[in-house]
Amino acid sequence: MNENSKPVSTPLAPHFKLSASMSPKTGEESHYMAQIPYASVVGSLMYAMVCTRPDISQAISIVSRYMHNPGKGHWQAVKWILRYILGTVDVGLLFQQDKVTGQCVVGYVDSDYAGDLDKRRSTTGFVFSIAGGPVSWRSILAIYGCSVDYGG
């Protein structure tokens, strides 16, 4: 990716329907993906997510599921996240008291209900904020009645 890449407005667009079936099936595809720093880039994005970018939590939880055997489609999704970061590099966390909510804790939650195409597992996420800034967030992939934590 370079500075001429077109920024995007969402961390991961709905047209990305990632699954394990997108992993390399031929030696040529495997060789191509061996040249791609997929795990390194996803790891760097995870660091950014935990430290300062809760807005990419859900997208990172999805692309990190394929770190063991990513395909070209998975890599396209990671590049999309990088384009989102490029377009929002000047966005930051801001804490300021709201006249309506005051110093209240405000929370939001959402779930995709079986959005994992491989095993039909659900992802649930939440964010809590104080004075307009996020202080706790999490994205959780349900696994057989348990959950895996991908949050900060």
C-alpha positions as CSV (number, residue, x, y, z in Angstrom):
1,M,0.0,0.0,0.0
2,N,1.2,3.5,-0.7
3,E,0.2,7.1,-0.1
4,N,-1.7,7.1,-3.4
5,S,-4.2,4.5,-2.0
6,K,-7.8,5.7,-1.9
7,P,-9.0,6.1,1.7
8,V,-12.2,4.3,2.7
9,S,-14.8,5.3,5.3
10,T,-15.4,2.0,7.1
11,P,-13.0,-0.4,8.8
12,L,-14.3,-3.4,6.8
13,A,-16.9,-3.2,4.1
14,P,-19.9,-5.6,4.0
15,H,-18.8,-7.1,0.7
16,F,-16.0,-8.9,2.5
17,K,-17.4,-12.3,3.3
18,L,-14.3,-14.0,4.6
19,S,-14.1,-17.8,5.1
20,A,-11.5,-20.6,5.3
21,S,-12.5,-21.6,1.8
22,M,-10.6,-18.5,0.6
23,S,-7.3,-20.0,1.8
24,P,-4.7,-21.0,-0.8
25,K,-5.6,-24.2,-2.8
26,T,-2.7,-24.4,-5.1
27,G,1.1,-24.2,-4.8
28,E,1.1,-21.0,-6.8
29,E,-1.3,-19.3,-4.4
30,S,0.6,-20.6,-1.4
31,H,3.9,-19.2,-2.8
32,Y,2.2,-15.9,-3.5
33,M,0.9,-15.6,0.1
34,A,4.3,-16.7,1.5
35,Q,5.6,-13.4,0.2
36,I,2.9,-11.3,2.0
37,P,3.5,-10.1,5.6
38,Y,0.0,-11.0,6.6
39,A,0.7,-12.0,10.2
40,S,3.0,-9.0,10.8
41,V,0.5,-6.5,9.4
42,V,-2.4,-8.0,11.4
43,G,-0.2,-8.0,14.5
44,S,0.6,-4.3,14.1
45,L,-3.0,-3.5,13.6
46,M,-3.9,-5.4,16.8
47,Y,-1.4,-3.3,18.6
48,A,-3.0,-0.1,17.3
49,M,-6.4,-1.4,18.1
50,V,-5.6,-2.2,21.7
51,C,-3.7,1.1,22.3
52,T,-5.7,3.7,20.4
53,R,-8.1,2.4,17.8
54,P,-11.1,0.7,19.2
55,D,-12.9,1.4,15.9
56,I,-11.1,-1.4,14.1
57,S,-11.7,-4.1,16.8
58,Q,-14.4,-5.9,14.9
59,A,-12.5,-5.9,11.6
60,I,-9.3,-7.1,13.3
61,S,-11.2,-9.9,15.0
62,I,-12.3,-11.1,11.6
63,V,-9.0,-11.0,9.7
64,S,-7.1,-12.5,12.6
65,R,-9.1,-15.7,12.3
66,Y,-7.1,-16.6,9.2
67,M,-3.6,-15.9,10.3
68,H,-2.7,-19.6,10.0
69,N,-3.5,-19.8,6.3
70,P,-4.5,-16.5,4.7
71,G,-5.5,-16.2,1.1
72,K,-5.7,-13.3,-1.4
73,G,-9.2,-12.4,-0.3
74,H,-8.1,-12.2,3.4
75,W,-5.2,-10.0,2.3
76,Q,-7.6,-7.7,0.4
77,A,-9.5,-7.2,3.6
78,V,-6.4,-6.3,5.6
79,K,-5.4,-3.8,2.9
80,W,-8.9,-2.3,3.2
81,I,-8.4,-1.8,7.0
82,L,-5.1,-0.1,6.2
83,R,-6.9,2.2,3.7
84,Y,-9.4,3.0,6.5
85,I,-6.5,3.9,8.8
86,L,-5.0,6.1,6.1
87,G,-8.2,8.0,5.8
88,T,-8.7,8.4,9.6
89,V,-5.1,9.1,10.7
90,D,-6.2,12.5,12.0
91,V,-9.0,11.0,14.1
92,G,-8.3,10.6,17.8
93,L,-9.9,9.9,21.1
94,L,-11.5,13.0,22.7
95,F,-12.8,13.2,26.2
96,Q,-15.1,16.1,26.9
97,Q,-18.2,16.4,29.1
98,D,-21.5,16.2,27.2
99,K,-24.2,18.6,28.5
100,V,-26.8,15.9,28.1
101,T,-25.1,12.8,29.5
102,G,-22.7,14.7,31.8
103,Q,-20.2,12.3,33.3
104,C,-22.3,9.2,32.8
105,V,-21.0,5.9,31.5
106,V,-22.6,5.2,28.1
107,G,-22.5,1.7,26.6
108,Y,-23.3,0.2,23.2
109,V,-23.4,-3.5,22.2
110,D,-24.0,-5.3,18.9
111,S,-23.9,-8.8,17.5
112,D,-23.8,-10.3,14.0
113,Y,-25.5,-13.6,14.9
114,A,-23.6,-16.4,13.1
115,G,-21.5,-14.1,10.9
116,D,-18.6,-16.5,10.9
117,L,-19.2,-18.3,7.6
118,D,-17.0,-21.3,8.5
119,K,-18.6,-22.5,11.8
120,R,-21.6,-20.2,12.0
121,R,-20.4,-18.6,15.2
122,S,-21.5,-15.2,16.4
123,T,-19.4,-12.1,17.1
124,T,-20.6,-9.8,19.9
125,G,-18.9,-6.5,20.7
126,F,-19.4,-3.6,23.1
127,V,-17.9,-0.2,23.9
128,F,-18.3,1.8,27.1
129,S,-17.4,5.5,27.1
130,I,-17.1,8.3,29.7
131,A,-17.1,11.9,28.6
132,G,-17.5,10.9,25.0
133,G,-14.3,8.8,24.9
134,P,-14.1,5.0,24.9
135,V,-12.6,3.5,28.0
136,S,-13.5,-0.2,27.5
137,W,-14.3,-2.2,24.4
138,R,-14.3,-5.8,23.3
139,S,-15.2,-8.0,20.4
140,I,-15.9,-11.7,21.3
141,L,-16.2,-14.7,19.0
142,A,-18.4,-17.3,20.5
143,I,-17.1,-20.9,20.4
144,Y,-19.3,-23.7,21.6
145,G,-20.8,-21.9,24.5
146,C,-17.4,-20.2,25.3
147,S,-15.9,-17.1,23.9
148,V,-12.6,-15.9,22.5
149,D,-11.6,-12.3,23.4
150,Y,-10.3,-10.0,20.7
151,G,-10.5,-6.7,22.6
152,G,-8.8,-4.0,24.5
